[in-house]
Structures are given as structure tokens and as C-alpha cells.
């Protein structure tokens, strides 16, 4: 089967393109973003030649697909043994290829496509595993992308941060073009696709080696389009006919200051893609000092929080169900009601630590909580002796987090670990913004500490 990867930035028409490709007989499911979510974590599963580690990785990857907000009805739930059998190596990329193969097979397709978009970040892995995959570089005026993210329930909200990411991904996609050449990378402009869709789609089908199907223009009538548009406000437009000339909305939707910020950050990329600047000429870009960027970051966080709170409850529940794949296996976090998982994830930072790394120091005033997703840690006493060890699912740092006193023990990793970190500043923010969530978490921690104290007293009495 021939794999096809759509690269670029989100909010550029990738769902529209995915549904059009589906009507040409290409297997193009709604993506679970497997590589983005699991490839950075691959090392934390340990030695994948060991069957338990390998099976856990397969389980997590398949669960991610099974819980996708838009269900893969043809193959869900995935057969874990079949996925493993199709892998020619033990890696996340191999699992991803096997899963896509099964979906394409179920649809009797010889070509499959995935629109996770940021595949340019994983080019080396894709090129090493797949046999000459194809790429579609889909791009849209970044200022319209910024406007779309501003209104969406996901992604960055401030134009400075949207521009930084958009510019990086355009540069990365350009590097893909340079590396694989025009025979394997098709450059597709969103504005051209929506203005004159048929000639663009005919050229794209020729590139992909599939016949053009007139029903590609009627994508919105498909069951795939209905399945997506019903699941989230993000994808409502795909259930409607093509919106032609859907461009330059930023002229009304963004302020002059917002446009100037974007053009100052990503002007070079706008120029390269042929988009005219409106306010900032080349060479006149604004310079952003650290204090200004910090202010933008605070505004960005506030805007993201406001948009998350406005998310449709059912949509939030579906997303939380998928992303709670990790939280539900971690002490304390597994006791948080599923309806609060999407809010919880907004307060957590995921970190990956190598083996033998110290992350809590005795005497330190840091009050962060560490939830171990995978791997193991050891607690070191004042004389350097190991006094305890904790593995995946456990939490460390509760006493310091609740008491505000200096850390009493040093803690270091035994092996590669991945963890959720809840910084003290986020705890205070959670108490203000989500008191019910904070109450559930604090109650779980207090119960655990009380049980631990009772156990230690019982041992001392015996």
C-alpha cells in the first residue's frame, strides 16, 4: 500500500482535503495523532525487544485509535495481535503503519492518507520505515490560520504564537520538498483549492496515481463528513458544500495590531508562499523584547482557558476519553471524574527524564507534584541510602506540595521515565478556576497520605 502524509499546519483545510480524498477511494480516516503523541514517548517504554514493553506500547497506540473522537468503525476495536503481526520492526512508526494498513484493507483501498499535518517533524522516521511515501504540502494564508485558531477550541490564540508555529511548519514543509523532490511532494494552496477545486483535484489525483472522482466535489454528502461534523464544532464546515473564495477574512477578523504582529513574525514565510503583506513591509518588522513576549504568553493562556471553557460538553468528553489514556492509570488522577479530564490535562505538563536523573532535592522549596506515567524512581535518604522505590502509576512530592515545607528526601529516576508535573502555581490556578477538580485531587492525596501514616503507625506499634 502507498502511504500519503499531509503536512503543514492545522486550520488550513486538511479535513476538507481528507474527505475529498476519501471520495476518490483513498483510505483517509480522522487522525488520532499517534506519532505526535507517542513517538516522543517511545524511549520511556523501555527495551522494546522485551515483550511486556512492546505489548504495552501496542496497547496504548491501539487504545488511542479506539478512543478517537471520530470512530474508526471499520476496525475499532483494533486487533492488537494483528497489529503486532503487521509490524516489521518494534517501533511507534511500525504500529502506526500497521494500523493504517488495517484501515485501508477494511476499505479495500490501495492508498492511505493521514492528515495529522506535523509529519514534517518525523521525516527521518517516515523515510526510514516506509517505501517512498508521498507528501501533500497543504498551506493557507497564515493570517487566516491565526483567525481560525483564535475562534477554535484548540491551539494557540495569540497571533504571536500562532505565527511562530505556522512559520516553523512552513519552513519544515519546505525542507520536505527539498529532500524528496516534486515527484513525491505535491504543493497545494488552500485558496486555489477552494477557488477552482476540480482542476486542482485532478492534478492531485494524477500525482497520487488514482482516478479523479466527481463526487470529490460532493464530499459534504459522505458518511465520513457527517461523522466528523457531528462530533465537534471544529469540523462543522465539512458537512456543508465547499465555501469558495474562503480567504482574506483576517482583514475583518483581526485587528491591525494582530496583523502587524503576525507579519513581523512570519513575514518571510508569507512572502515565500506568495501572500501580500498588508501593514508590515519587509525590513520593517517589529522586534519583540522578552517582557512583551511574556505579556503575550499570559494573554495567550487566558484566551485558551476561555475557549476551553466554551467547548461543547460532549466534544470535551470525547477528547477527554481519548487523552485520559494515560491519566486513568496514574494514582490520584485515575480518581478524577472523566468529565473533568479535559480540564485536568490543561494544568499538567508532561516531561520525559532519562535514567539516573535527580528531579527532587532534599531541602528544596519546590512544591510540584510528579505523577509517574511510566518507568520507576527511587527515594534517597539523608545518608544516601535508598528508602523507597515507586513505579508507574504512583505519585511523589505530596508532602511538600501540601505542607509548603522543604523537601525531606531526594528522588531520582531509576530508568527512563515520563511523568505529568503539576506545578504549585497551577494548583493555585486550579483552585480558582476549577474548584471541583482541585477538591477531587486534594481529597485523593489526603486519603493516600492518611493511609500511609496509618500503615507506618501500625508497623511502629507492632
C-alpha positions in Angstrom: 0.0 0.0 0.0 1.2 3.5 -0.7 1.2 5.9 2.3 0.4 9.6 1.9 1.2 12.2 4.5 -0.4 15.7 4.6 2.0 18.2 6.0 1.7 21.9 7.0 -0.4 23.5 9.8 -3.9 22.8 11.1 -6.8 25.0 10.2 -5.6 25.0 6.6 -8.3 22.8 5.1 -6.9 19.5 6.0 -10.2 18.0 7.0 -11.7 19.2 3.8 -8.9 17.6 1.8 -9.1 14.4 3.8 -12.8 14.0 2.9 -12.2 14.8 -0.7 -9.5 12.1 -0.9 -11.9 9.6 0.7 -14.3 10.1 -2.2 -11.5 9.1 -4.6 -11.2 5.7 -2.9 -8.2 6.7 -0.6 -8.4 5.5 3.0 -8.2 8.7 4.9 -9.6 8.3 8.5 -9.8 11.1 11.1 -6.3 11.0 12.7 -5.6 10.0 16.3 -2.2 11.9 16.0 -0.4 8.7 17.1 3.1 9.8 16.0 2.8 13.3 17.6 1.6 11.8 20.9 3.6 8.6 21.2 6.8 8.9 19.2 8.4 11.4 21.7 7.5 8.8 24.5 8.8 5.7 22.8 12.0 5.5 24.8 10.1 5.6 28.1 8.5 2.2 27.3 11.9 0.7 27.8 13.6 -2.0 25.8 11.0 -2.9 23.1 12.7 -6.3 22.5 11.1 -7.2 25.8 7.5 -8.5 25.1 5.8 -6.8 28.0 7.1 -3.4 27.0 6.3 -3.9 23.3 2.7 -5.1 24.1 2.1 -2.1 26.4 3.1 0.2 23.5 0.8 -1.6 21.1 -2.0 -1.4 23.7 -1.6 2.3 24.2 -1.3 3.0 20.5 -4.4 1.0 19.7 -6.4 2.5 22.6 -5.6 5.9 21.2 -7.2 4.9 17.9 -10.1 3.1 19.6 -10.9 6.3 21.6 -10.6 8.7 18.7 -13.4 11.3 18.8 -14.4 10.3 15.2 -14.6 6.5 15.5 -12.9 4.2 13.0 -15.9 1.9 12.7 -14.4 -0.5 10.2 -11.6 -1.7 12.5 -12.5 -0.5 16.0 -11.7 -2.1 18.4 -8.3 -2.9 16.8 -7.0 -6.4 17.0 -3.8 -6.0 19.0 -2.3 -9.3 17.8 -2.9 -8.4 14.2 -1.3 -5.0 14.6 1.8 -6.6 16.1 2.0 -9.2 13.3 2.0 -6.5 10.7 4.9 -4.6 12.3 8.3 -5.3 10.5 10.1 -3.7 13.5 9.3 -2.7 17.0 8.5 1.0 16.9 5.7 3.5 17.1 6.1 4.2 13.4 5.6 0.5 12.6 2.5 0.3 14.8 1.1 3.4 13.0 1.8 1.8 9.6 0.1 -1.4 10.7 -3.0 0.4 12.0 -3.3 2.5 8.7 -2.8 -0.7 6.7 -5.7 -2.4 8.5 -8.0 0.6 8.0 -7.1 0.7 4.3 -7.6 -3.0 3.9 -11.1 -2.7 5.5 -12.0 -0.1 2.9 -10.5 -2.0 0.0 -8.1 0.8 -0.7 -4.5 0.6 -2.1 -3.6 4.1 -0.9 -4.0 5.5 2.6 -3.6 9.1 3.7 -3.2 10.7 7.1 -3.7 14.4 7.8 -2.1 14.8 11.2 -0.2 17.6 9.5 3.0 17.8 11.5 4.7 14.8 9.8 7.5 17.1 8.7 8.8 16.8 12.3 9.1 13.0 11.8 10.5 12.9 8.3 13.6 10.8 9.1 11.5 8.1 10.7 8.9 8.1 7.9 11.5 7.9 5.2 13.4 5.1 7.0 10.3 2.9 7.5 8.0 3.4 4.5 8.9 2.8 0.9 9.0 6.2 -0.9 5.9 7.7 0.8 4.1 10.6 -0.8 3.6 14.0 0.8 1.0 16.7 0.2 2.1 20.1 1.4 -1.1 22.0 2.2 -0.8 25.6 3.0 -3.1 28.6 3.7 -2.5 32.3 4.4 -1.2 32.3 7.9 -3.2 35.3 8.9 -6.4 33.4 8.1 -5.0 30.5 10.0 -4.5 32.8 13.0 -8.1 34.0 12.8 -9.3 30.4 12.6 -7.3 29.4 15.7 -8.5 32.5 17.5 -12.0 31.2 17.2 -11.3 27.4 17.6 -11.4 25.5 20.9 -7.9 24.1 20.3 -4.5 25.6 19.6 -2.7 28.9 20.3 -4.8 32.0 20.4 -2.4 35.0 20.3 -1.1 35.9 16.8 2.5 35.9 18.0 2.4 32.2 19.0 0.3 31.2 16.0 2.7 32.9 13.7 5.8 31.3 15.4 4.4 27.8 14.9 3.0 28.5 11.4 6.3 29.8 10.2 8.2 26.9 11.7 5.9 24.4 10.0 6.1 26.1 6.6 9.9 26.0 6.9 9.8 22.3 7.8 7.4 21.5 4.9 9.8 23.4 2.5 12.6 21.1 3.8 10.5 18.1 3.0 10.0 19.4 -0.6 13.7 19.9 -1.0 14.6 16.5 0.3 12.1 14.3 -1.5 11.6 16.4 -4.7 8.5 17.2 -6.7 7.9 13.5 -7.7 6.9 12.8 -4.1 5.7 16.1 -2.7 2.7 17.9 -4.1 2.3 21.6 -3.1 -1.3 22.5 -2.6 -2.6 26.0 -1.9 -5.9 26.1 0.1 -7.0 29.3 -1.6 -6.6 27.7 -5.1 -8.3 24.5 -4.0 -11.4 26.4 -2.8 -11.5 28.8 -5.8 -11.0 26.2 -8.6 -11.3 22.8 -6.9 -11.8 20.5 -9.9 -8.5 21.2 -11.8 -6.6 21.2 -8.6 -8.1 17.8 -7.6 -7.4 16.3 -11.0 -3.8 17.3 -10.8 -3.6 15.9 -7.2 -5.2 12.6 -8.2 -2.7 12.3 -11.1 0.1 12.8 -8.6 -1.3 10.1 -6.3 -2.0 7.7 -9.1 -5.7 7.4 -8.5 -8.6 8.4 -10.9 -10.4 11.7 -10.3 -13.9 11.1 -8.9 -16.5 13.8 -9.5 -18.0 13.0 -6.1 -14.8 14.5 -4.5 -16.6 17.8 -5.1 -19.6 16.5 -3.1 -17.6 15.4 -0.1 -20.0 17.0 2.3 -22.7 14.4 1.4 -20.5 11.5 2.6 -20.9 9.5 5.8 -17.3 10.4 6.7 -18.3 14.1 6.6 -21.4 13.6 8.7 -19.4 11.6 11.2 -16.9 14.4 11.6 -19.3 17.4 11.5 -21.5 15.8 14.2 -18.6 15.3 16.6 -17.1 18.8 17.1 -17.7 22.5 16.3 -14.1 22.4 14.8 -15.3 20.4 11.9 -18.9 21.7 11.3 -18.0 23.2 7.9 -17.1 19.8 6.4 -20.8 18.9 6.5 -21.6 21.8 4.1 -20.8 22.5 0.4 -17.4 23.9 -0.4 -17.0 27.5 0.6 -15.4 29.1 -2.4 -13.1 32.1 -2.1 -12.8 31.5 1.6 -9.8 33.8 2.1 -8.6 37.1 3.5 -11.1 37.0 6.3 -8.4 38.2 8.6 -8.8 41.7 7.2 -12.0 42.0 9.2 -11.5 39.4 11.8 -8.0 40.5 13.1 -7.1 44.0 14.4 -4.3 46.0 12.7 -2.0 45.2 15.7 -2.7 41.5 15.4 -1.9 41.6 11.7 1.3 43.6 12.3 2.4 41.0 14.9 1.9 38.1 12.5 3.6 39.8 9.6 6.5 40.8 11.7 7.0 37.2 13.0 6.2 35.3 9.8 6.6 37.8 7.0 9.4 35.8 5.3 7.2 32.7 5.0 4.2 34.8 3.7 6.5 36.3 1.1 7.8 32.9 0.0 4.3 31.5 -0.4 3.1 34.5 -2.4 0.9 36.2 0.1 0.9 40.0 0.0 1.7 41.8 3.3 -0.9 44.4 4.5 0.8 46.5 7.1 4.5 45.5 7.6 6.9 45.8 4.7 10.0 43.6 4.5 12.7 45.1 6.7 10.3 47.0 8.9 9.3 44.1 11.2 8.7 44.8 14.8 11.1 43.5 17.4 9.6 41.7 20.4 11.5 42.0 23.7 11.2 39.4 26.4 8.8 41.4 28.6 6.4 41.9 25.6 6.6 38.1 24.8 5.9 37.3 28.4 2.8 39.5 28.3 1.7 37.9 25.1 2.1 34.5 26.8 -0.2 35.4 29.7 -2.8 36.7 27.3 -2.5 33.6 25.2 -3.0 31.3 28.3 -6.1 33.3 29.3 -7.6 33.1 25.8 -7.0 29.4 25.7 -8.7 28.9 29.0 -11.7 30.9 27.9 -12.0 28.9 24.7 -11.7 25.6 26.5 -14.5 26.6 28.9 -16.7 27.3 25.9 -16.2 23.9 24.4 -19.3 21.8 23.8 -19.6 19.4 26.7 -20.0 16.2 24.6 -17.0 17.3 22.4 -14.9 17.8 25.6 -16.0 14.4 26.9 -14.9 12.7 23.7 -11.5 14.4 23.7 -11.0 13.7 27.4 -11.8 10.0 26.9 -9.0 9.7 24.4 -6.4 11.7 26.2 -7.2 10.1 29.6 -5.4 7.0 28.2 -2.5 8.0 30.5 -4.3 9.7 33.4 -6.6 6.9 34.2 -3.6 4.7 35.1 -1.9 7.1 37.4 -2.5 7.3 41.1 -4.8 10.2 42.1 -5.5 11.2 38.5 -7.5 8.0 37.9 -9.9 9.1 40.6 -10.8 12.3 38.8 -14.2 12.0 37.1 -13.9 11.5 33.3 -15.9 14.7 32.7 -13.1 16.7 34.3 -10.2 15.1 32.4 -10.0 17.7 29.6 -9.7 20.4 32.3 -7.2 18.4 34.3 -4.9 18.0 31.3 -4.7 21.8 30.8 -3.0 22.1 34.2 -0.5 19.2 33.7 2.9 19.4 32.0 4.3 16.2 30.5 8.1 15.6 31.0 10.5 12.9 29.8 13.5 12.1 32.0 16.5 9.8 31.3 17.7 7.2 33.8 19.6 8.3 36.9 18.3 11.9 36.8 17.5 13.7 40.1 14.4 15.7 39.9 13.6 16.4 43.6 16.3 17.6 46.0 16.1 17.4 49.8 15.9 20.9 51.3 14.4 22.4 48.1 11.3 24.6 48.4 9.8 23.4 45.1 6.2 22.2 45.7 5.5 20.4 42.4 3.7 17.1 42.2 5.1 14.3 40.0 2.8 11.6 38.6 4.7 8.7 37.1 3.2 7.5 33.8 6.0 5.0 33.0 9.3 4.0 34.5 10.4 4.0 38.1 12.0 6.2 40.7 13.8 5.8 44.0 13.8 7.9 47.2 17.1 8.6 48.8 17.6 9.2 52.5 20.0 11.7 54.1 22.9 9.2 54.2 22.5 8.3 50.6 20.6 5.1 51.3 17.5 4.1 49.1 14.5 4.2 51.4 11.7 3.6 48.9 11.0 2.9 45.2 7.9 3.8 43.2 6.9 2.7 39.7 4.4 3.7 37.1 1.0 4.8 38.4 2.4 6.4 41.6 2.9 10.0 42.7 5.8 11.6 44.5 6.0 15.0 46.2 2.7 15.1 48.0 4.0 16.1 51.4 6.0 19.1 50.1 3.1 20.1 47.9 0.6 20.2 50.7 2.8 21.4 53.6 4.9 24.1 51.9 7.9 22.8 53.9 11.3 22.0 52.4 11.6 18.6 50.6 12.6 15.9 53.1 14.0 13.4 50.6 15.9 13.4 47.3 14.2 11.5 44.4 15.8 10.3 41.2 14.8 8.1 38.2 15.8 4.5 38.1 15.2 4.3 34.3 13.8 6.4 31.6 10.5 7.9 32.8 7.7 10.0 31.6 5.7 12.0 34.1 2.9 14.5 34.5 4.1 17.5 36.6 1.6 19.7 38.4 3.4 22.9 39.4 2.3 24.7 42.5 1.3 27.8 40.5 -1.1 25.6 38.5 -2.6 24.2 41.8 -3.4 27.7 42.9 -4.9 28.5 39.4 -6.9 25.2 39.5 -8.4 26.2 42.9 -9.6 29.5 41.4 -10.7 28.2 38.0 -11.8 24.7 38.7 -12.5 24.2 42.5 -14.4 20.9 41.9 -11.4 19.5 40.1 -9.0 20.7 42.8 -11.2 19.3 45.5 -11.2 15.8 43.9 -7.4 15.9 43.6 -6.6 17.2 47.1 -9.1 14.7 48.6 -7.4 11.8 46.9 -3.9 12.9 48.0 -5.1 13.4 51.6 -6.6 10.0 51.7 -3.4 8.4 50.4 -1.3 10.2 52.9 -3.6 9.3 55.8 -3.5 5.6 54.7 0.3 5.8 54.5 0.5 7.4 58.0 -1.8 4.7 59.4 0.3 2.0 57.9 3.5 3.4 59.4 1.9 3.8 62.8 0.7 0.2 62.7 4.2 -1.0 61.8 5.7 1.0 64.6 3.2 -0.4 67.1 3.9 -4.0 66.1 
